[in-house]
Amino acid sequence: MKKALLLSSLLILSPMTFANTTGLNDQGFFGPSETSVKVAKEGTDDQPVTLTGYITASLGDEMYTFSDGQDNISVEIDNDKWHGIKVTPETKVTITGEIDEEWFNSHINEWFSTKIDVERIQLAIQ
């Protein structure tokens, strides 16, 4: 009876053990690292980025101009991403999102442009 119980326990627990070890290579930090607007402009489409700086102007339709103090880039911040944050051009924020390369950006009338599609905006730690 003890052998049968031990054997059944091993059979039940072994898939769980293998399931836990197969994901070990998927651990750790994979998020975007803090970068500059200049570096983001040279990045590739869908590359994750995190920028700290200021939203300096509204371009309409959820589009804004973002500056890190050295360079500017257009950012798209959907209304549901604000989560009640109120921002002025003097408010330092951190944005996290993805680089979005477009063939025509009607907000700035350029045939090819790079913008940031913002997934999260938060007040920067001062």
The 8 nearest C-alpha neighbors of each residue, nearest first, counted from 0:
[[1, 3, 2, 4, 5, 6, 7, 8],
 [0, 2, 4, 3, 5, 6, 7, 8],
 [3, 1, 5, 0, 4, 6, 7, 8],
 [2, 4, 6, 0, 1, 5, 7, 8],
 [5, 3, 1, 7, 2, 6, 8, 0],
 [4, 6, 2, 8, 3, 7, 1, 9],
 [5, 7, 3, 9, 8, 4, 2, 10],
 [6, 8, 10, 4, 9, 5, 3, 11],
 [9, 7, 5, 11, 6, 10, 12, 4],
 [8, 10, 6, 12, 7, 11, 13, 5],
 [9, 11, 7, 8, 13, 12, 6, 14],
 [10, 12, 8, 9, 13, 7, 14, 15],
 [11, 13, 9, 15, 10, 14, 8, 16],
 [12, 14, 16, 15, 10, 11, 9, 17],
 [15, 13, 17, 16, 12, 18, 11, 10],
 [16, 14, 18, 12, 13, 17, 19, 11],
 [15, 17, 13, 19, 14, 18, 12, 20],
 [18, 16, 14, 20, 19, 15, 21, 13],
 [17, 19, 15, 16, 21, 20, 14, 22],
 [18, 20, 16, 17, 21, 22, 15, 23],
 [21, 19, 17, 23, 22, 18, 16, 24],
 [20, 22, 18, 23, 19, 17, 24, 25],
 [23, 21, 25, 20, 24, 19, 26, 18],
 [22, 24, 25, 20, 21, 26, 19, 27],
 [23, 25, 22, 26, 21, 27, 20, 19],
 [26, 24, 22, 23, 27, 21, 29, 28],
 [27, 25, 24, 23, 28, 22, 29, 21],
 [26, 28, 29, 25, 24, 23, 30, 22],
 [27, 29, 30, 26, 31, 25, 32, 24],
 [28, 30, 27, 31, 26, 32, 25, 47],
 [31, 29, 28, 32, 47, 48, 49, 27],
 [30, 32, 48, 47, 49, 33, 29, 95],
 [31, 33, 49, 48, 34, 30, 47, 50],
 [32, 34, 49, 50, 48, 31, 35, 51],
 [33, 35, 50, 49, 32, 38, 48, 36],
 [36, 34, 38, 37, 39, 50, 67, 33],
 [35, 37, 39, 38, 70, 40, 67, 71],
 [38, 36, 40, 35, 39, 70, 41, 69],
 [37, 39, 41, 35, 40, 36, 42, 34],
 [40, 38, 36, 42, 41, 37, 35, 34],
 [41, 39, 37, 38, 42, 113, 36, 72],
 [40, 42, 38, 39, 37, 43, 113, 36],
 [43, 41, 39, 40, 38, 46, 44, 98],
 [42, 44, 46, 45, 98, 41, 100, 99],
 [43, 45, 99, 98, 100, 46, 42, 97],
 [46, 44, 98, 97, 99, 47, 43, 100],
 [45, 47, 97, 98, 44, 43, 48, 42],
 [48, 46, 97, 31, 96, 45, 98, 49],
 [49, 47, 31, 96, 97, 95, 32, 46],
 [48, 50, 95, 33, 94, 32, 31, 34],
 [51, 49, 94, 93, 33, 34, 35, 48],
 [52, 50, 93, 92, 67, 94, 123, 49],
 [51, 53, 67, 91, 92, 66, 93, 50],
 [52, 54, 91, 66, 65, 55, 88, 92],
 [53, 55, 65, 88, 64, 56, 66, 63],
 [54, 56, 88, 64, 53, 65, 66, 57],
 [57, 55, 64, 63, 54, 58, 88, 65],
 [56, 58, 63, 59, 62, 64, 55, 61],
 [57, 59, 63, 62, 56, 106, 60, 64],
 [60, 58, 62, 57, 61, 63, 106, 56],
 [59, 61, 62, 58, 75, 57, 63, 77],
 [60, 62, 76, 59, 75, 77, 63, 78],
 [63, 61, 75, 58, 59, 60, 74, 57],
 [64, 62, 57, 58, 74, 56, 73, 75],
 [63, 65, 73, 56, 55, 54, 72, 74],
 [64, 66, 54, 72, 71, 53, 55, 73],
 [67, 65, 71, 53, 68, 52, 70, 54],
 [66, 68, 52, 69, 70, 51, 53, 36],
 [69, 67, 66, 70, 52, 71, 53, 36],
 [68, 70, 67, 66, 71, 36, 37, 35],
 [69, 71, 66, 36, 68, 67, 37, 72],
 [72, 70, 66, 65, 36, 64, 67, 73],
 [71, 73, 65, 64, 114, 74, 36, 66],
 [74, 72, 64, 114, 63, 65, 115, 62],
 [75, 73, 115, 63, 114, 62, 116, 64],
 [74, 76, 62, 116, 61, 117, 115, 63],
 [75, 77, 117, 61, 74, 78, 62, 80],
 [78, 76, 79, 80, 61, 75, 81, 117],
 [77, 79, 80, 81, 76, 61, 82, 75],
 [78, 80, 77, 81, 82, 76, 83, 118],
 [81, 79, 78, 77, 82, 119, 76, 118],
 [80, 82, 84, 83, 79, 78, 120, 77],
 [83, 81, 80, 84, 79, 78, 120, 121],
 [82, 84, 81, 85, 80, 79, 86, 78],
 [85, 83, 81, 82, 86, 121, 122, 120],
 [86, 84, 83, 87, 81, 90, 82, 122],
 [85, 87, 90, 84, 88, 54, 89, 92],
 [86, 88, 89, 90, 85, 54, 55, 53],
 [89, 87, 55, 54, 90, 53, 86, 56],
 [90, 88, 87, 91, 53, 86, 55, 54],
 [91, 89, 87, 86, 88, 53, 92, 122],
 [90, 92, 53, 52, 123, 122, 89, 51],
 [93, 91, 122, 123, 52, 121, 51, 53],
 [92, 94, 51, 123, 121, 50, 120, 122],
 [95, 93, 120, 50, 49, 119, 117, 51],
 [94, 96, 49, 119, 117, 48, 118, 120],
 [97, 95, 117, 118, 116, 48, 47, 115],
 [98, 96, 47, 45, 46, 116, 115, 48],
 [97, 99, 115, 45, 44, 46, 114, 116],
 [98, 100, 44, 114, 115, 113, 45, 97],
 [99, 101, 113, 44, 112, 114, 98, 102],
 [102, 100, 112, 103, 111, 113, 99, 104],
 [101, 103, 111, 110, 112, 104, 100, 109],
 [104, 102, 110, 111, 101, 109, 105, 112],
 [103, 105, 109, 106, 108, 107, 112, 101],
 [104, 106, 108, 107, 103, 109, 110, 102],
 [107, 105, 104, 108, 58, 62, 59, 109],
 [106, 108, 105, 109, 104, 58, 73, 112],
 [109, 107, 105, 104, 106, 110, 103, 111],
 [108, 110, 104, 111, 107, 103, 112, 105],
 [111, 109, 103, 102, 104, 112, 108, 101],
 [112, 110, 102, 103, 109, 101, 104, 113],
 [113, 111, 101, 100, 109, 104, 114, 102],
 [112, 114, 100, 99, 40, 101, 98, 115],
 [115, 113, 73, 99, 74, 98, 72, 100],
 [114, 116, 74, 98, 97, 99, 117, 75],
 [115, 117, 75, 97, 96, 74, 99, 98],
 [118, 116, 96, 76, 119, 95, 115, 75],
 [117, 119, 96, 95, 116, 80, 120, 76],
 [120, 118, 95, 117, 94, 80, 96, 121],
 [121, 119, 94, 93, 95, 81, 80, 92],
 [122, 120, 93, 92, 123, 94, 119, 84],
 [121, 123, 92, 93, 91, 124, 120, 90],
 [124, 122, 92, 93, 91, 125, 121, 51],
 [123, 125, 122, 92, 91, 93, 121, 51],
 [124, 123, 91, 122, 92, 90, 51, 93]]
